[in-house]
């Protein structure tokens, strides 16, 4: 996966939580989208996003679709 694909997944996640009228995760997804869209995004930024998403995965509540997309993002950010 590349950054463009990660951006697409984040856009899908934002759309998903908005359609389901959920607030949980929305700000995390939007801030991650801003970071990935920034051309000056560093490996440190990606590592911080990885940690944030792992924490959210451990403590958040989401359906299977959101869960699978989160796993894809975490897999990308881990590299």
Secondary structure, DSSP 8 states (H G I E B T S, - for coil): --HHHHHHHHHHHHHHHHHTT--TTHHHHHHHHHHHH-TT--HHHHHHHHHHHHHHHHH----HHHHHHHHHHHHHHH-
